[in-house]
């Protein structure tokens, strides 16, 4: 089953209202046929109801790298998301817009090539002491999860960095 089909199954099973994608080009395959890019000239207001992709090929965590390579940083993607929330309220009303965002499926991928299983053991069931004696992957920077339940250092960095940015901008 392709990633587009998997998303449709998840969306219907969990009553997902729309799909909102952030990150880099690693989220492009399979999603282009489901949702449009937020900056697409052909994007219609009703397209916002189904979700959009804020992702940008070559994007990174820090704005400096994104500025050098002339791509949309994760920070800028989050600014576009704030703009999206205003636009969705105009289309669906304040309560409707809030509900759409609240029940959305958020997808974040920033250069990770393995997003469904962890780096250690099988990556699907083991964690903590159950990993003793099991192999780890060769390049954990490509994984979101270290084991079946814990994020890798890179993923924690992303979460912490965005949390700090969020706090600073709200001050």
C-alpha positions in Angstrom: 0.0 0.0 0.0 1.4 3.4 -1.0 1.8 6.3 1.3 -1.2 8.1 -0.3 -3.4 5.0 0.3 -2.2 4.7 3.9 -3.1 8.3 4.6 -6.6 7.8 3.3 -7.0 4.8 5.5 -5.7 6.7 8.6 -7.9 9.7 7.8 -11.1 7.7 7.5 -10.3 5.5 10.5 -9.6 8.4 12.8 -12.0 11.0 11.4 -9.2 13.2 10.3 -10.5 16.5 8.8 -7.5 17.4 6.7 -3.8 16.7 6.2 -1.2 19.4 7.0 2.3 18.6 5.9 5.5 20.3 7.1 9.1 19.6 6.3 11.3 19.0 3.3 11.1 17.1 0.0 11.1 13.8 1.7 7.3 14.3 2.2 6.6 15.0 -1.4 6.2 11.5 -2.9 2.7 10.3 -2.4 1.3 13.5 -1.0 1.2 15.6 -4.1 -1.8 13.6 -5.4 -3.7 14.2 -2.1 -3.2 17.8 -1.2 -1.9 20.9 -2.9 1.0 23.1 -1.9 0.0 26.0 0.2 1.8 28.4 -2.2 0.4 26.8 -5.3 -1.1 29.5 -7.6 -4.0 27.2 -8.4 -4.9 26.6 -4.7 -8.6 27.4 -4.2 -10.1 28.4 -0.9 -12.1 25.1 -0.8 -8.8 23.2 -1.2 -7.9 24.5 2.3 -10.6 22.3 3.7 -8.7 19.1 2.7 -5.3 20.3 3.9 -2.2 21.7 2.3 1.5 21.1 2.2 3.8 23.7 3.6 6.9 21.5 2.9 9.8 22.8 0.9 12.5 20.7 -0.8 15.8 21.2 0.8 14.3 22.8 3.9 16.1 22.5 7.3 15.6 23.2 10.9 17.4 26.5 11.0 16.5 29.7 9.1 20.1 30.4 8.2 20.5 27.3 6.1 17.1 27.8 4.5 18.0 31.4 3.6 21.3 30.4 2.0 19.7 27.7 -0.1 16.6 29.9 -0.9 14.0 27.4 0.5 11.2 27.7 3.0 12.5 27.1 6.5 10.4 25.2 9.1 9.9 28.5 10.9 8.5 30.1 7.8 6.3 27.1 7.2 4.8 27.6 10.6 4.2 31.3 9.8 2.3 30.1 6.7 0.4 27.7 9.0 -0.8 30.7 11.1 -1.9 32.4 7.9 -3.7 29.2 6.9 -5.6 29.1 10.1 -6.9 32.7 9.4 -7.9 31.7 5.9 -9.6 28.4 7.0 -11.8 30.4 9.4 -12.9 32.6 6.6 -13.9 29.5 4.6 -15.4 27.4 7.4 -16.2 30.0 10.1 -14.4 30.4 13.4 -15.7 27.2 15.0 -15.5 25.2 11.8 -11.9 26.4 11.1 -10.9 25.5 14.7 -12.4 22.0 14.4 -10.7 21.4 11.1 -7.2 22.3 12.5 -7.9 20.5 15.8 -8.8 17.2 14.0 -6.1 17.5 11.3 -3.4 14.9 10.7 -0.1 16.8 11.0 2.9 15.3 9.1 6.4 16.5 9.8 9.4 15.2 8.0 12.8 16.9 7.9 15.2 14.7 6.1 14.3 11.5 8.0 14.2 8.5 5.7 12.7 6.2 8.3 9.6 7.5 9.9 7.7 4.4 10.9 10.1 2.4 13.0 13.0 2.9 15.4 16.7 2.6 14.9 17.2 -0.2 17.5 16.1 -3.8 17.3 13.1 -4.4 15.1 12.1 -0.8 15.7 8.5 -1.7 16.4 8.2 -3.3 19.8 11.4 -3.1 21.9 12.4 -0.2 24.1 14.5 0.4 27.2 16.1 -2.7 28.7 14.5 -5.0 26.1 17.0 -3.6 23.6 20.0 -5.1 25.5 22.1 -7.0 23.0 20.2 -5.9 19.9 21.7 -4.1 16.9 21.2 -0.5 16.2 21.1 1.2 12.8 24.2 2.6 11.2 22.9 6.2 10.9 20.4 7.2 13.6 20.2 10.7 12.1 17.8 9.3 9.5 15.4 8.0 12.0 12.6 9.8 14.0 12.6 7.1 16.6 15.5 5.7 18.6 13.4 2.7 19.7 9.8 1.8 19.5 8.7 4.7 21.8 11.6 7.3 22.1 12.6 10.0 19.7 16.2 10.3 18.4 18.4 13.1 19.4 17.7 14.9 16.0 13.9 14.7 16.6 14.2 16.0 20.1 16.3 18.8 18.8 13.5 19.8 16.3 10.9 19.7 19.0 12.9 21.7 21.5 14.0 24.2 18.8 10.4 24.8 17.7 9.2 25.0 21.3 11.8 27.7 22.1 10.9 29.6 19.0 7.2 29.5 19.9 7.9 30.7 23.4 10.1 33.5 22.2 7.6 34.8 19.6 4.8 34.8 22.2 6.8 37.0 24.6 
